Amino acid sequence: MNPADAAATKPAATPPAGHKLLAGKVAVITAAAGTGIGAAVAHRCLAEGATVVLSDSHERRLGEAREELDTTYPNRVWAVPCDVTDESAVQSLITAAVEHCGRIDVMVNNAGLGGARPVPDMTDEEWQRIVDVTLTGTFRCTRAALRQMIAQGGGGTVVNNASVLGWRAQAGQAHYAAAKAGVMAFTRCAALDVASYGIRVNAVAPSLAAHPFLTKVMPEAELAGLAQREAFGRAAQPWEVATVVAFLASDYASYLTGEVISVSSQHP
């Protein structure tokens, strides 16, 4: 077997044990319910010692996620429903997090919306919906978190979830790719706006992370083809993205700001 074939058949490893990278920190995570990257980030932040405020627009699923995590990490999980397209809801999320936990140290903006539509067939409503959730929602939550971090006296970190589609072209993804490219540019500029306060703003850009939601927005055959293009012949597991988010949120990344880290085994 040649090395490429061996890599393609190698299964994903299991998540590493936590090492208290976020001990004593309070992390707020949007779109944290379900089985995707947000839920994996919540698990990883808790494993690294953080107190976590979960947020999601799906209240029932959010409650179930909080109950599940509370059994393993009692008294360290709090849940606040939030639609990131609603400014008042975003403000309520930050206010509730501070009232319950006393402060915010980490803001993870994971909320995003995908879909597939060629540009000639795309409606204004489809474009606006994806941009509002994915890009403007990231702006709203970042702005609210930064204001709180500044009021606390500075320090803290924001980690945004971008995508390699901010760099790469893919048919049917113009709205999503434009929004994610916007997240990347927003991350770089926001980082400079708050560097003097000791606040860091970075992003991860996953290529393909395997979770059930993807099959609702993309045909399975297409997903399989994208996975085969990866160097390891498979999609990333959500926890593999979450470990990079935790690193960026931790003091191990103290000199990183305005960066977009590609979580990918394929390159543009």
N, C-alpha and C positions, 0 to 999 in steps of 0.2 A: 504493500500500500504506500503510495507516495504521500508526502507531508500534507498536500492540499486535501486529499481524500480523508486522511486521518483527522484533520481539523474539522471537516464537514460532518463527520460522524460522531465527534466528541460531544457528549451531552453537557448541558449547563451544569455548573457546579451548584452547590447549595450556598445560601447566604452566609457570609462570615459572621462570627460572633461579634457583638458590640464591644467597643473599647472606651466607652464613656467620652466620646469626642464632643458630645453636646450636653454633658452633665451640668445641671443647674440652669440651663437655658429654656426659654419658652418659645416654641415654634408654632406658627399659625400656617395651616396648609389648606389651600382651596382645592375643590374637586377631589376630596380625600376619601370618599366612600367608594364602594365597588371593588373591582379587581385590577385596576390599572396602576399607572405610575403613582398617582396621588396616594392610594392606599399603601403602596410599597414604601413610599417616603414616610408615611406616618409610622409604619412598623419600624423602619430603620431609625428614625429620630428617637422613638421610644427605646429601641435597643441601645442607642448611644447615650441614653440618660436624660433626654429632654422631657419636659412637660409639653403636651401637644394639644392644640386647639384644632379640632377637625372642622372643616366647613364643606358644604355641598348644597346644591340647589334641590336635591332629592331628599326630602326630610326623612322618609321612612328608611331609606338605605343608609342615611347618615346615622340614624339612631341605632340601627343594627351594627354598623361599624364601630360605634362608640362602645356598645355593650360587649362586642367581641374582644376589643382591645383592652377593655377595663378588666376582664378576667385575668389577663396576663400582666397588665401594668395598672394595678388598682390605684385610684386617686391621682392618676397622671394624665387622664384623657378627658377632654371637655369638648362638647359639640355645639356649634352655632350654625343654623341654616343661613345660606347667603347665595343670592343670585348676583354674580359679578357685573351684570348689566344694569343693576339698580344701585345708584350712588348711595342712597339712604341705607340700603342693606349692607353695603361695604362699610360704611361708617359704623353701623350697629355691630358688625363683626369685630372691628378693632376695639370699639368701646367695651363690648362684652368680654373680649379676651383680656383686656387690661383690668377690668373690674374683677374678674375671676382670678387672674394669675399675677396681677401687679405690674406687669411689663410685657414687652414683646422684644425678643432678641433675634428671631429668625422669621422671615416671611417667605413662604414658598408659593409662588404663583403657578399653579398647575392647571387651572381651568382653561379649557380650550374646546373648540368645536370643529369637527372635520366634516367631510362630505366630498362627493365627486361630481363635477359638472363641467363640461367643456365651456369655454368662454362664450361661444355664440349662443348657447342655450341658457346661460346663467342669468337669473333675474337680479334686480337691484336688491330685493329682499334677501335672497340667498347670500349675496356678497356682504351686505350690511350685517346680517346675523352672525356670520363667522368672524368678521372683523371686530364686531362689538364684543363678543365673548372673548376671543383669543387675544386681540391686541388692546382694545380699549379697556377690557376687564383687567388685564395685566397692569395697565396704567393706573386705573382707579385704585386697585389694591396696593400697588407700590406707593402711590402718592400718600394714601392713608397711613400705611406702615411707616414711611419715612417721616411724616409729620410727628408720629408718636415717638419714633426713635430719637428724633431731634429734641423733642420735649423732655425725654428722659435724660438728656445730657449727651447724646451721641453714642456711637457704637452700634453694633448690630449688623445684620446682613440680610440681603434679599437674594433669592435664587429664583430665576424665571425659567419656565419650561418652553424652550424654543423647538426647533426641529431642523434636521439637515435639509429639509425642503426650503428653508430660508436661503440655502446655497444652491441646491440642485433643482433641475426642472423635472416635473412629472406631469403627464397629461391629466387633465381634469382637476388639478389642484391649484389653479391660479389664485383663488380667494384665500385658501389656507396657507399657501406658500407666501403670498404677499403679507398676510398677517404675521406669520412666524418670522419673516425677514424684518418686519417692523419691530417685533419683540427684540430681535438681536440689536438693531440700531438704537432702540429705546434703552436697552440695558447699558450699552456703551455710554450714551449721553447722560443717563441718570447717574451712573457711577461717578462721573466728573462733577455733577451738581452737588453731591453729598460727601465727596472724599474728605473735605475739610472737617467734617463732623466725625470722621473715623468710621463711617458706614460703608460697607462694601456691597456692590450690586453685580452679580454675575448670572450666567445662564448655562443650562445644559441644552444640547441639541441632539436628541436621540435620532437614530436612523429608523429602526423598526423595533418596537417593543411588543411582544406577544401578549395580548389580552383579549377576552371575548368581544369587547365592544368593536374591535377593528372589523370583524366579520359583518357587522351591521352597516358599515360605510364603504367596504371594499370587498370585491369578490375573493373567495378563498384561493382561486387559481392565481390571481394577481398577487396576493399576499405570499403565496408559496414561491412565486417567481422572484419577488423582492428578497425573500429570505435566502434563496440560493445565490443571490449576488453578493451576499455578505461573505467575508473571508472565512467565517466559521460555519457557513452553510446553514445558519439558523438566525432567527430573530433574537434580540436580547430578551432576557426575562426582566419584568419591571423592577425587581430588586437590584438588578445590575445598573440600572439608571439611578435608583435611589441611593446607592452607595456613593455615587459621584455627587449627588445633591448634598448628602450629609458632609462629605469632604469640603465642599464649597461653603457650607454653613458653619464649618468648624474653624477653630483657630489655626489648624494646619494650613489653611488657605489665607493666612493673614495678609499676604502681599499681593493677592489676586483681586483685582476689581476691573469691571468693564470687559471681562472675558466671556467668551462663549466656548464652552468645552464640548466637543463632539463626542458623543457616546455611541461609537460606531465602529464596525470592522470593515467599512467600505469608505472610500474617500471620494470627494467631488472630482 
